Amino acid sequence: MLYEMLTAGPPFTGDTPVSIAYKHVQEAPTPPSQFNGDVPPALEAICLRGLTKQPEDRYSSADDLRGDLRRFRTGQQVLATQSGGEVEAKTVQTRVTPSPGTRPAPQRMNTPANQPSGPPTRKNERSVTPTSSDKTRVWATLLAVLLIVVAGLVYLLVNGFNSGTGNSDGSSGSISDGRLRVPAVLGLNWEEAEQELRENGFEEITIEFQERLDIPENQVFQQDPRPGLLLAEPNDPDNPIRLFASKGLTVVRIPAVQRMEFLEAEEILLAAGFSVERLDEQSEDYARDIVIDQSVPSTEERPQGTLITLTVSVGKGEVQIPSVEGQSISDARVTLAREGLLEEVLTENSLDFPKDTVIRSEPGFGSSAERGSVVRLVVSLGPASGQVPSLQILGTTDAIQVEIALENLGFAVKQVTQSLPLGDPQINQVLSIEPAPGTALLLGSEVILVVGIGDPDAPSPSPSPSIQQGFVTVEPNN
């Protein structure tokens, strides 16, 4: 089985089963490197040692063979090459054999000196017959041993490289265990070859372009591993599928654009002659619009016009701002955290919301924000209070100016009128303020202004010092 995997054919062929069995016993196999030049010498030595005719020259157990294969995979010297060419010498010696399909001439029995020469007696004939049968049995035994070795190789190739990880049901021959067979893509355009490999489950693919005058541009002329091989680890990053394609005149190296802003990366690739496709992806590690990955690495070359896909970060993703109005600070923090948002607390006085409850959020409910961004929570300090100012403090008795001043201080203002005779100087002036100046009120509370208006039916008031002066002052009650 190992020989067939290396050469795509059995070690012995013939016209009849008898001739093939004869070769198994008498002839040495052709070294695999003569069929496949990519076979390493160490692996070839392992294969040939397992096919030697003498049992003492072969591996003493399947564990020894598995150990030599593992040494080959790890780059160590294998036991098959430590015999100093003994295997190769024995192989050459066994090639001097009769042609396939013929039987070797029987060996002549030495005639004892005391017996006369002449035709053999029946007794002599009977003594020759067991000798030929014994030789046939030897051949059959060697063939059986060889078949056992081949079966052991099959078992090793299926289970030996991944000891302890085989299927518990024993169905190791199924390709459903993750192994893939390399398809033939020689002669295809490199893009078609790459697509076919990916459709067959291969993901680790590298493409190298070489100048070949005898190969059409962009056509694959070599692939490694060769077609038909069954790979136990088909997507090993350290051992990708390598395609070699004919190099055209427009093949250029791919620029490295990872970790760049998308617009900058796109500009560089377009300037190099490539087409650009954007693929958005959420990322915890990359900021928004930063290139996370490019479909073709910068270590490779591609013809101009090749489509390069850039995977671009959209940040941590967008979420809608939840409703937190009226919640306590702790509850609002939990609500934001469930959406992946952070909070910043601002405070202000409010008559409508109790102390330490959320008045509103910025951005507001229903808006979109990036996950991980900061949402400001405006939290109530409760209602604020202030003293009702006097008209002397305000510096005017004009009704309009007094109303504006009180509203700027946070009070709600309501005007009530009091009739005055026509021509009275206190018309449109504030006559009094309720509550009295100096009274402490919650901001937003109502303050009443008593304002004089002209009325021809109003009686003339008796003179008073405050009216004669044209200024009314209302002092707070102590």
C-alpha positions as CSV (number, residue, x, y, z in Angstrom):
1,M,0.0,0.0,0.0
2,L,2.8,2.4,0.8
3,Y,4.5,1.6,-2.5
4,E,1.3,2.3,-4.4
5,M,0.8,5.6,-2.6
6,L,4.2,6.7,-3.6
7,T,4.1,5.4,-7.2
8,A,0.4,5.1,-8.1
9,G,0.9,1.5,-8.9
10,P,1.7,-1.9,-7.4
11,P,5.4,-3.1,-7.0
12,F,4.8,-6.1,-9.3
13,T,2.7,-6.5,-12.4
14,G,2.4,-9.4,-14.8
15,D,0.2,-11.1,-17.4
16,T,-1.1,-13.8,-15.1
17,P,-1.5,-14.1,-11.3
18,V,1.2,-16.8,-11.4
19,S,3.8,-14.5,-12.9
20,I,2.9,-11.8,-10.4
21,A,3.3,-14.2,-7.5
22,Y,6.6,-15.4,-8.9
23,K,7.9,-11.8,-9.0
24,H,6.8,-11.3,-5.4
25,V,9.1,-14.2,-4.4
26,Q,12.0,-13.8,-6.8
27,E,12.3,-10.2,-7.9
28,A,13.0,-6.9,-6.1
29,P,10.6,-4.0,-6.6
30,T,11.7,-1.0,-8.7
31,P,12.7,1.9,-6.4
32,P,9.7,4.3,-6.1
33,S,12.0,7.3,-7.1
34,Q,12.2,5.9,-10.6
35,F,8.4,6.5,-11.0
36,N,8.1,9.6,-8.7
37,G,11.1,11.9,-8.5
38,D,9.6,13.7,-5.5
39,V,9.9,10.6,-3.2
40,P,12.5,11.4,-0.5
41,P,15.4,8.9,-0.2
42,A,14.6,8.2,3.5
43,L,10.9,7.4,2.7
44,E,12.0,5.2,-0.2
45,A,14.4,3.3,2.1
46,I,11.6,2.6,4.5
47,C,9.4,1.3,1.7
48,L,12.1,-0.9,0.3
49,R,13.1,-2.3,3.6
50,G,9.5,-3.4,4.2
51,L,9.6,-5.3,0.8
52,T,12.9,-7.1,1.3
53,K,12.7,-10.9,0.8
54,Q,14.5,-12.0,3.9
55,P,12.4,-11.6,7.1
56,E,15.5,-10.7,9.2
57,D,16.1,-7.7,6.9
58,R,12.5,-6.3,7.3
59,Y,11.1,-4.5,10.3
60,S,10.6,-6.9,13.2
61,S,7.2,-5.4,14.1
62,A,4.6,-2.9,13.0
63,D,5.7,-0.6,15.9
64,D,9.3,-0.5,14.4
65,L,7.9,0.5,11.1
66,R,5.6,3.1,12.6
67,G,8.6,4.5,14.6
68,D,10.7,4.8,11.5
69,L,7.8,6.6,9.7
70,R,7.5,9.1,12.6
71,R,11.2,9.7,12.5
72,F,10.9,10.5,8.8
73,R,8.1,13.0,9.5
74,T,10.1,14.8,12.2
75,G,13.2,15.0,10.1
76,Q,15.3,12.5,12.0
77,Q,17.5,9.8,10.5
78,V,15.5,6.7,9.8
79,L,16.7,3.2,10.7
80,A,16.2,2.0,7.1
81,T,19.2,4.2,6.0
82,Q,21.5,3.2,8.8
83,S,22.3,-0.2,7.3
84,G,24.8,1.4,5.0
85,G,23.2,0.4,1.7
86,E,22.7,-3.3,2.7
87,V,19.1,-3.2,1.5
88,E,20.0,-1.8,-1.8
89,A,22.8,-4.4,-2.3
90,K,20.5,-7.3,-1.6
91,T,17.9,-5.9,-3.9
92,V,20.4,-5.8,-6.8
93,Q,21.5,-9.3,-6.2
94,T,18.0,-10.7,-6.3
95,R,17.4,-9.2,-9.8
96,V,19.4,-12.0,-11.5
97,T,16.5,-14.4,-11.8
98,P,14.8,-16.3,-14.5
99,S,12.3,-14.5,-16.7
100,P,8.8,-14.1,-15.3
101,G,6.4,-17.0,-15.9
102,T,9.1,-19.6,-16.0
103,R,10.0,-22.1,-13.4
104,P,13.5,-22.5,-12.1
105,A,15.4,-25.6,-13.3
106,P,15.3,-28.3,-10.6
107,Q,18.6,-28.9,-8.9
108,R,20.3,-32.2,-9.8
109,M,20.8,-34.7,-7.0
110,N,24.4,-35.7,-6.3
111,T,24.8,-39.3,-7.2
112,P,26.6,-41.4,-4.6
113,A,29.9,-42.9,-5.7
114,N,28.8,-46.4,-4.9
115,Q,25.8,-46.2,-7.1
116,P,26.0,-46.8,-10.9
117,S,25.1,-44.1,-13.3
118,G,22.1,-44.4,-15.5
119,P,18.4,-43.7,-15.4
120,P,17.1,-42.9,-12.0
121,T,15.2,-45.6,-10.2
122,R,11.7,-45.1,-8.9
123,K,13.2,-44.5,-5.4
124,N,15.2,-41.7,-6.7
125,E,12.2,-40.2,-8.5
126,R,10.2,-40.3,-5.3
127,S,13.0,-38.5,-3.5
128,V,13.0,-35.6,-6.0
129,T,9.3,-35.0,-5.8
130,P,9.2,-33.8,-2.1
131,T,12.1,-31.4,-2.8
132,S,10.1,-29.6,-5.5
133,S,7.0,-29.5,-3.3
134,D,9.1,-28.1,-0.4
135,K,10.4,-25.3,-2.7
136,T,6.8,-24.5,-3.8
137,R,5.8,-24.3,-0.1
138,V,8.7,-21.9,0.6
139,W,7.5,-19.6,-2.2
140,A,3.9,-19.7,-0.9
141,T,5.2,-19.0,2.7
142,L,7.2,-16.0,1.4
143,L,4.2,-14.7,-0.5
144,A,2.0,-15.1,2.6
145,V,4.6,-13.2,4.7
146,L,4.7,-10.5,2.1
147,L,1.0,-10.1,2.1
148,I,1.1,-9.8,5.9
149,V,3.6,-7.0,5.6
150,V,1.4,-5.2,3.1
151,A,-1.5,-5.6,5.5
152,G,0.6,-4.2,8.3
153,L,1.5,-1.2,6.1
154,V,-2.1,-0.6,5.3
155,Y,-2.9,-0.6,9.0
156,L,-0.1,1.7,9.8
157,L,-1.0,4.2,7.1
158,V,-4.6,4.3,8.3
159,N,-4.0,4.3,12.1
160,G,-0.3,4.6,12.7
161,F,0.3,8.4,12.2
162,N,-2.5,9.3,14.7
163,S,-2.1,6.8,17.5
164,G,-5.0,6.8,19.9
165,T,-7.2,9.0,17.7
166,G,-8.7,6.4,15.5
167,N,-12.4,5.7,15.1
168,S,-13.8,3.6,17.9
169,D,-16.0,1.7,15.5
170,G,-13.0,0.5,13.5
171,S,-14.1,2.1,10.2
172,S,-10.6,3.5,9.5
173,G,-10.9,3.0,5.8
174,S,-13.6,5.7,5.4
175,I,-12.5,9.0,4.0
176,S,-15.1,10.6,6.2
177,D,-12.4,10.8,9.0
178,G,-11.1,14.1,7.5
179,R,-8.7,12.7,4.9
180,L,-8.9,14.2,1.4
181,R,-7.7,12.9,-2.0
182,V,-5.8,15.5,-4.1
183,P,-7.7,16.1,-7.4
184,A,-5.9,16.6,-10.7
185,V,-5.8,20.2,-11.8
186,L,-2.9,20.1,-14.2
187,G,-3.7,22.0,-17.4
188,L,-6.3,24.2,-15.8
189,N,-6.3,27.9,-15.4
190,W,-4.9,28.7,-12.0
191,E,-8.2,30.3,-10.9
192,E,-10.1,27.2,-12.0
193,A,-7.6,25.0,-10.3
194,E,-7.8,26.9,-7.0
195,Q,-11.7,26.8,-7.2
196,E,-11.7,23.1,-7.8
197,L,-9.4,22.5,-4.8
198,R,-11.5,24.6,-2.5
199,E,-14.6,22.8,-3.7
200,N,-12.9,19.5,-2.7
201,G,-12.3,20.8,0.8
202,F,-8.7,22.1,0.5
203,E,-8.2,25.5,2.1
204,E,-4.4,25.9,2.4
205,I,-3.3,26.7,-1.2
206,T,-0.4,28.6,-2.5
207,I,0.2,29.5,-6.2
208,E,3.6,30.3,-7.6
209,F,4.1,31.7,-11.1
210,Q,7.1,30.8,-13.1
211,E,8.3,31.9,-16.6
212,R,7.5,29.0,-19.0
213,L,7.6,29.7,-22.7
214,D,6.1,26.2,-23.5
215,I,3.1,26.7,-21.2
216,P,0.1,29.0,-21.9
217,E,-0.2,32.0,-19.6
218,N,-1.9,31.2,-16.2
219,Q,-2.0,27.5,-16.9
220,V,-1.1,25.1,-14.0
221,F,1.8,22.9,-15.1
222,Q,2.8,21.3,-11.8
223,Q,1.1,20.5,-8.5
224,D,2.4,19.3,-5.2
225,P,1.4,16.8,-3.8
226,R,0.7,14.9,-6.9
227,P,-2.9,14.0,-8.0
228,G,-4.5,11.0,-6.3
229,L,-2.6,11.1,-3.0
230,L,-4.8,10.7,0.1
231,L,-3.8,13.3,2.7
232,A,-4.4,12.6,6.3
233,E,-4.0,16.3,7.2
234,P,-5.2,18.1,4.0
235,N,-5.3,21.6,5.5
236,D,-2.0,21.7,7.4
237,P,-0.8,25.4,7.1
238,D,2.8,24.1,7.1
239,N,2.1,21.8,4.1
240,P,-0.2,23.6,1.7
241,I,-1.2,22.5,-1.8
242,R,1.3,24.1,-4.1
243,L,0.3,25.0,-7.6
244,F,2.8,26.2,-10.2
245,A,1.4,28.3,-13.1
246,S,2.9,29.9,-16.1
247,K,3.8,33.5,-15.5
248,G,2.3,36.1,-17.7
249,L,3.7,39.6,-18.3
250,T,1.2,41.3,-15.9
251,V,1.9,39.2,-12.8
252,V,2.8,41.5,-9.8
253,R,3.3,41.0,-6.1
254,I,0.3,41.6,-3.9
255,P,0.7,44.8,-1.7
256,A,0.4,44.3,2.1
257,V,-2.6,46.3,3.3
258,Q,-3.5,44.6,6.6
259,R,-4.2,47.0,9.5
260,M,-4.7,49.9,7.1
261,E,-7.8,52.1,6.8
262,F,-10.0,50.5,4.1
263,L,-10.0,53.6,1.8
264,E,-6.1,53.7,1.9
265,A,-5.8,49.9,1.3
266,E,-8.3,50.1,-1.6
267,E,-6.4,52.9,-3.2
268,I,-3.1,51.0,-3.0
269,L,-4.6,47.8,-4.5
270,L,-6.4,49.7,-7.3
271,A,-3.2,51.5,-8.2
272,A,-1.4,48.1,-8.5
273,G,-4.1,47.0,-11.0
274,F,-6.2,44.7,-8.8
275,S,-9.9,44.7,-8.2
276,V,-11.1,45.1,-4.6
277,E,-14.1,43.6,-2.8
278,R,-15.0,44.5,0.8
279,L,-16.3,42.0,3.4
280,D,-17.5,43.5,6.7
281,E,-16.9,41.6,9.9
282,Q,-17.4,42.5,13.6
283,S,-14.2,42.5,15.6
284,E,-13.2,43.1,19.2
285,D,-9.6,43.8,18.3
286,Y,-9.8,46.1,15.3
287,A,-11.3,49.6,15.1
288,R,-14.0,50.4,12.6
289,D,-12.9,50.5,8.9
290,I,-9.5,48.8,9.6
291,V,-8.5,45.9,7.3
292,I,-8.4,42.7,9.3
293,D,-7.3,40.3,6.5
294,Q,-6.7,40.1,2.7
295,S,-7.7,37.1,0.7
296,V,-4.3,36.8,-1.0
297,P,-1.2,37.3,1.2
298,S,1.5,39.8,0.3
299,T,4.0,37.0,-0.1
300,E,2.4,35.9,-3.4
301,E,2.0,37.2,-6.9
302,R,-1.2,37.5,-9.0
303,P,-2.1,38.8,-12.5
304,Q,-3.4,42.3,-12.6
305,G,-7.2,42.4,-12.5
306,T,-7.4,39.6,-9.9
307,L,-10.1,40.2,-7.3
308,I,-8.7,40.8,-3.8
309,T,-11.2,40.5,-0.9
310,L,-10.5,42.7,2.1
311,T,-12.1,41.7,5.4
312,V,-12.8,45.0,7.1
313,S,-13.8,45.6,10.7
314,V,-17.1,47.2,11.5
315,G,-16.1,47.5,15.1
316,K,-18.0,45.7,17.8
317,G,-21.3,46.1,16.0
318,E,-24.2,48.5,16.5
319,V,-27.0,48.3,19.0
320,Q,-30.1,50.4,19.7
321,I,-30.0,52.5,22.9
322,P,-32.5,51.0,25.4
323,S,-35.1,53.0,27.3
324,V,-33.7,53.9,30.8
325,E,-35.9,56.9,31.6
326,G,-37.2,56.8,35.2
327,Q,-34.8,54.0,36.2
328,S,-32.5,54.2,39.1
329,I,-28.8,54.7,38.3
330,S,-27.9,51.0,39.2
331,D,-30.8,49.6,37.1
332,A,-29.9,51.9,34.1
333,R,-26.3,50.7,34.3
334,V,-27.4,47.1,34.1
335,T,-29.7,47.8,31.2
336,L,-26.8,49.4,29.2
337,A,-24.3,46.7,30.1
338,R,-26.6,44.0,28.7
339,E,-26.3,45.8,25.3
340,G,-22.5,46.1,25.6
341,L,-22.7,49.9,26.3
342,L,-20.8,52.0,28.9
343,E,-22.3,54.9,30.9
344,E,-21.3,58.4,31.9
345,V,-23.4,60.1,34.6
346,L,-24.5,63.7,34.4
347,T,-26.8,65.5,37.0
348,E,-29.3,68.2,36.9
349,N,-32.2,69.4,39.0
350,S,-35.7,68.3,38.1
351,L,-39.2,68.8,39.5
352,D,-40.6,65.8,37.5
353,F,-38.1,63.1,38.5
354,P,-37.1,62.0,42.0
355,K,-33.6,62.3,43.1
356,D,-31.1,59.6,41.7
357,T,-33.5,58.6,38.8
358,V,-32.6,58.9,35.1
359,I,-34.2,61.9,33.4
360,R,-33.0,60.9,29.9
361,S,-30.1,59.4,28.0
362,E,-27.8,60.9,25.4
363,P,-28.1,59.5,22.7
364,G,-31.8,59.0,23.3
365,F,-33.9,55.8,23.3
366,G,-34.0,54.0,19.9
367,S,-30.8,55.6,18.5
368,S,-28.0,53.4,17.2
369,A,-24.6,53.3,18.8
370,E,-21.5,51.1,18.5
371,R,-21.2,48.4,21.0
372,G,-18.7,49.5,23.7
373,S,-19.5,53.2,23.2
374,V,-20.4,55.6,26.1
375,V,-24.0,56.7,26.8
376,R,-24.6,59.7,29.0
377,L,-27.2,59.3,31.7
378,V,-28.7,62.5,32.9
379,V,-29.7,61.9,36.6
380,S,-32.0,64.0,38.7
381,L,-30.7,65.9,41.7
382,G,-34.3,66.5,42.7
383,P,-35.9,70.0,42.6
384,A,-33.8,73.0,43.3
385,S,-34.9,75.9,45.6
386,G,-34.4,79.7,45.6
387,Q,-35.6,82.8,47.3
388,V,-38.2,85.1,45.7
389,P,-36.3,88.4,45.0
390,S,-37.6,91.8,45.9
391,L,-38.3,94.6,43.3
392,Q,-35.4,96.5,44.8
393,I,-33.1,93.5,44.0
394,L,-34.6,93.2,40.5
395,G,-34.1,97.0,40.0
396,T,-37.4,97.6,38.2
397,T,-41.1,97.5,38.6
398,D,-41.9,97.2,34.9
399,A,-44.2,94.1,34.7
400,I,-42.6,92.7,31.6
401,Q,-39.0,93.0,32.8
402,V,-39.9,91.6,36.3
403,E,-41.6,88.6,34.6
404,I,-38.5,87.9,32.5
405,A,-36.2,88.2,35.5
406,L,-38.2,85.7,37.5
407,E,-38.4,83.2,34.7
408,N,-34.6,83.4,34.3
409,L,-34.3,82.5,38.0
410,G,-36.3,79.3,37.4
411,F,-39.8,80.4,38.6
412,A,-43.0,80.1,36.8
413,V,-44.8,83.6,36.6
414,K,-48.5,84.4,36.6
415,Q,-49.8,87.9,36.4
416,V,-53.0,89.2,38.0
417,T,-54.3,92.8,37.4
418,Q,-55.5,95.5,39.7
419,S,-57.5,98.5,38.3
420,L,-56.1,102.0,38.7
421,P,-57.5,105.4,37.6
422,L,-56.4,106.5,34.2
423,G,-53.2,108.4,34.3
424,D,-51.9,106.6,37.4
425,P,-48.1,106.3,37.1
426,Q,-48.3,102.7,38.4
427,I,-50.2,101.4,35.4
428,N,-48.2,98.4,33.9
429,Q,-46.1,98.4,37.0
430,V,-45.8,95.6,39.5
431,L,-47.7,96.5,42.6
432,S,-46.8,93.4,44.7
433,I,-45.3,89.9,44.5
434,E,-46.8,86.7,46.0
435,P,-45.3,84.9,47.9
436,A,-43.5,87.8,49.5
437,P,-39.9,88.5,48.6
438,G,-37.4,86.4,50.6
439,T,-39.7,83.4,50.7
440,A,-37.8,80.1,49.8
441,L,-39.5,78.2,46.9
442,L,-38.6,75.2,44.8
443,L,-37.5,76.3,41.4
444,G,-40.3,75.9,39.0
445,S,-42.9,77.0,41.5
446,E,-45.4,79.7,40.6
447,V,-44.9,83.4,41.6
448,I,-47.8,85.8,41.2
449,L,-47.3,89.4,40.1
450,V,-50.0,92.0,40.8
451,V,-49.9,94.5,37.9
452,G,-51.8,97.8,37.7
453,I,-54.0,98.6,34.7
454,G,-55.9,101.8,33.8
455,D,-59.6,101.8,34.4
456,P,-61.8,104.9,34.0
457,D,-64.3,103.7,36.6
458,A,-61.6,103.1,39.2
459,P,-61.8,105.5,42.2
460,S,-58.8,107.7,42.8
461,P,-56.7,106.3,45.6
462,S,-55.8,108.4,48.6
463,P,-52.3,109.9,48.5
464,S,-49.6,107.7,50.1
465,P,-45.9,108.2,50.4
466,S,-45.1,105.2,48.2
467,I,-47.5,106.4,45.4
468,Q,-46.1,110.0,45.6
469,Q,-42.7,108.6,45.0
470,G,-43.9,106.5,42.0
471,F,-42.2,103.3,43.3
472,V,-43.9,100.4,45.2
473,T,-41.7,98.2,47.4
474,V,-43.1,95.0,49.0
475,E,-40.9,93.9,51.9
476,P,-40.8,90.2,53.0
477,N,-42.7,89.2,56.1
478,N,-40.5,88.3,59.0
